[in-house]
Amino acid sequence: MTATARPALLWLTIAWAAGLMLSGWQPHDRATWWMEVAPALVVLPLLWITDRRLPLTTLALALIAAHGLVLMMGGAYTYARVPLGFAIEHWLGLARNPYDRLGHLMQGFVPAIVVRELLVRVGGVARGKLLVFLVLAVCLAISAAYELVEFGAAMALGQGADAFLGSQGDPWDTQWDMLCCLIGAMLALALLTRLHGRALARSVGHDSVPCPTAPQ
């Protein structure tokens, strides 16, 4: 475990523990809360288990931490009722609470950096167009898999899954969710590639990883 990864992972754990306690104190719907925060409950032990062999960069852990808090906020209120979403809806004159769109944007933004890191460090994929393509493809696959989970919940729970789906009556909600994920992944690559390259160069065993001179 690197000297930089352990404090970041500790801070992530503390932030998520606080987020879980606050969001789970009196959630709008307990069953929905469990479904929404389930990814964080799965990811946290995996991060600790894999941290010694493959410690993620502090950048990746910070993004994962932020994504988890977004999920916990959605679980506390359900995505269609998050107060921040209502505020954005009012400011922008939207017809619906857009917080679930933010969640799916993060579903692409955060995995894009994590997947990029794994492809470079574990898969040995060189930086370039192939890496960009693979990152975007994996992010879309993650989004599609999550939509299938939502489909399964809808089939199993019927109307009881409405709060989990957060579609708010939009027949194109699935397509919008996947588009938001793709946009999030593209934004992450456009904005964070250079920063991520420097973070990878500082990682243990990757001091020779060159920092890209242009976003890739």
C-alpha positions, 0 to 999 in steps of 0.5 A, a space after each residue: 500500500 502506498 503512502 498516499 493511498 492509505 490516507 485517501 482510503 481511510 478518508 473515503 471510509 470515514 466519509 462513506 460511514 458518515 454518509 451511510 449513517 446520515 442517509 440511512 437514519 430515516 430514509 424515504 423508503 428503506 428498501 430503496 435505500 438498500 438498493 441505492 447504497 448497495 454499490 458502495 457496500 460492495 465496493 468498500 470492502 473490495 477497495 480494502 482487499 485489493 489496496 495492498 496489491 493494487 492501490 488506486 491513485 488518490 484521484 481515483 479514490 477521491 472520485 469513488 468517494 464522491 460517487 458513493 456520496 451521490 448514491 447515498 443522497 439518492 438513497 436517502 430521498 429517492 432520486 426523484 425527491 432529492 432537494 438539490 435536484 428540485 433546486 436545479 429544476 427550479 433554477 433551470 426551469 426543467 420539467 423534472 427533478 434532474 438528480 438521477 441524471 447527475 447520478 448517471 453522469 457520475 456513473 460514467 465520469 468516475 468509472 472512466 478514470 478507474 477503468 483507465 487506471 486498470 487498463 493502463 496498470 493491469 492490462 498494459 494498454 498503451 495510451 491512445 485511441 484504443 484506450 479511449 475506445 475501451 474506456 468508453 465501451 466499458 463505461 457504457 457496458 457498466 451503464 447497460 448492466 445497471 439498466 438490466 438490474 433496474 429492469 430486474 427490480 421492476 419485474 420483481 417488485 412491480 410498482 414497488 420499484 418506481 422509487 428505485 428506477 427514478 424514471 418519473 414517467 419518462 419513457 426514454 429514461 433508460 436511453 437518457 441514463 446511458 447517454 448521461 453515462 457516456 457524456 460523463 465518461 467523455 468529460 472525465 477523459 477530456 478533463 482529467 487525463 493529464 492529471 490522471 497521468 501524473 497520478 499514475 506516474 507517482 504510483 508505486 511501480 509506475 514511476 516510469 509511466 509518462 505523463 501524456 502531453 495531450 488528452 487521450 
